[in-house]
Amino acid sequence: MNFENKIIWITGASSGIGKALTFELSKRKAKLIISSRNVKVLEKVKKECLYPENVKIIPLDLENYESLASKVSEAISTYGKIDILFNNGGISQRSLAKETSILVDKRIMTINYLGTIALSKALLPHFIENNQGHFVVTTSIVGKIGTPMRSSYAASKHALHGFFDSLRAEIHQHTIKVTLACPGFVQTNVSINALTGDGSPQNKMDKATRNGLTPFTFTKHLLKAVEAQKEEVYIAGFKEKLGIYTKRFFPKLLSQMIRKIAVT
């Protein structure tokens, strides 16, 4: 796949992985639509792109998922079509299940799951009509392995795997692709913005996040996976990847290992 002149929509584009994707795809001469809640930050991201004239801004809030159908209509009318949707927006968690308000569970599921699938389902008829399209979904290694302090977050990411695995089978005949990308620790604001048990942000970066992959390293691996039309890819450090395969072949051993993870 050559990304040049491809019409690509990126959610969560104001920072982290989404911002890195925007810069890298601009270098590759894609035509971009970038979205998040913060228009001012999106405008700054656009100005810093190599080809800002090929970047359009459509603000949206995944939490307000009932409004996303109109955003899809606006996105399609911007360039006349969409080739790839990068579902990258979301929010994380840092709290024990017993200390997490059900309203926090609801908010995380609304943003990460309902917002993502609402946007994708609204775009789906357009992909079917064109008999082509590609959904790229940023999930998480935690979407495969639940770990302490991430119960709600893990649930939302597991749900994305269930939905998009099912969707992939349903739309195969329309040559529509689905790539599920599972990052490990990446140096973004995800831990800073993560919700605690009462819904307030953690406001600090985890050590593991600080020591993770850079967003640009992650992005280059992700784009290779998209070019290869991979169904699922794990982009993470050795330990995170090892956890995936340990769960597959030695699930009891993984459970014992996870219990030793610090929960503070």
Secondary structure as the mmCIF struct_conf table of DSSP 4:
data_model
#
loop_
_struct_conf.conf_type_id
_struct_conf.id
_struct_conf.beg_label_comp_id
_struct_conf.beg_label_asym_id
_struct_conf.beg_label_seq_id
_struct_conf.end_label_comp_id
_struct_conf.end_label_asym_id
_struct_conf.end_label_seq_id
TURN_TY1_P TURN_TY1_P1 GLU A 4 ASN A 5
STRN STRN1 ILE A 7 THR A 11
BEND BEND1 GLY A 12 GLY A 12
TURN_TY1_P TURN_TY1_P2 ALA A 13 SER A 14
BEND BEND2 SER A 15 SER A 15
HELX_RH_AL_P HELX_RH_AL_P1 GLY A 16 LYS A 27
TURN_TY1_P TURN_TY1_P3 ARG A 28 LYS A 29
STRN STRN2 LYS A 31 SER A 35
BEND BEND3 ARG A 37 ARG A 37
HELX_RH_AL_P HELX_RH_AL_P2 VAL A 39 LYS A 47
TURN_TY1_P TURN_TY1_P4 GLU A 48 GLU A 48
BEND BEND4 CYS A 49 TYR A 51
HELX_RH_3T_P HELX_RH_3T_P1 PRO A 52 ASN A 54
STRN STRN3 VAL A 55 ILE A 57
TURN_TY1_P TURN_TY1_P5 LEU A 62 GLU A 63
BEND BEND5 ASN A 64 ASN A 64
HELX_RH_3T_P HELX_RH_3T_P2 TYR A 65 SER A 67
HELX_RH_AL_P HELX_RH_AL_P3 LEU A 68 TYR A 79
BEND BEND6 GLY A 80 GLY A 80
BEND BEND7 ASP A 83 ASP A 83
STRN STRN4 ILE A 84 ASN A 87
STRN STRN5 GLN A 93 GLN A 93
BEND BEND8 SER A 95 SER A 95
HELX_RH_3T_P HELX_RH_3T_P3 ALA A 97 GLU A 99
BEND BEND9 THR A 100 THR A 100
HELX_RH_AL_P HELX_RH_AL_P4 ILE A 102 MET A 109
HELX_RH_PI_P HELX_RH_PI_P1 THR A 110 GLY A 115
HELX_RH_AL_P HELX_RH_AL_P5 THR A 116 ASN A 130
TURN_TY1_P TURN_TY1_P6 ASN A 131 ASN A 131
STRN STRN6 GLY A 133 THR A 138
HELX_RH_3T_P HELX_RH_3T_P4 ILE A 141 GLY A 143
TURN_TY1_P TURN_TY1_P7 LYS A 144 LYS A 144
BEND BEND10 ILE A 145 ILE A 145
TURN_TY1_P TURN_TY1_P8 PRO A 148 MET A 149
HELX_RH_AL_P HELX_RH_AL_P6 SER A 151 GLU A 170
BEND BEND11 ILE A 171 ILE A 171
HELX_RH_3T_P HELX_RH_3T_P5 HIS A 172 HIS A 174
TURN_TY1_P TURN_TY1_P9 THR A 175 THR A 175
STRN STRN7 ILE A 176 PRO A 183
BEND BEND12 PHE A 185 PHE A 185
STRN STRN8 VAL A 186 VAL A 186
BEND BEND13 GLN A 187 ASN A 189
HELX_RH_AL_P HELX_RH_AL_P7 VAL A 190 ASN A 193
STRN STRN9 LEU A 195 LEU A 195
TURN_TY1_P TURN_TY1_P10 GLY A 197 ASP A 198
BEND BEND14 GLY A 199 GLY A 199
STRN STRN10 PRO A 201 PRO A 201
BEND BEND15 LYS A 204 LYS A 204
HELX_RH_AL_P HELX_RH_AL_P8 LYS A 207 ARG A 210
TURN_TY1_P TURN_TY1_P11 ASN A 211 ASN A 211
BEND BEND16 GLY A 212 GLY A 212
STRN STRN11 LEU A 213 LEU A 213
HELX_RH_AL_P HELX_RH_AL_P9 PRO A 215 GLU A 227
TURN_TY1_P TURN_TY1_P12 ALA A 228 GLN A 229
BEND BEND17 GLU A 231 GLU A 231
STRN STRN12 GLU A 232 ILE A 235
BEND BEND18 ALA A 236 ALA A 236
HELX_RH_AL_P HELX_RH_AL_P10 PHE A 238 PHE A 249
HELX_RH_AL_P HELX_RH_AL_P11 PRO A 251 ARG A 259
TURN_TY1_P TURN_TY1_P13 LYS A 260 LYS A 260
BEND BEND19 ILE A 261 ILE A 261
#
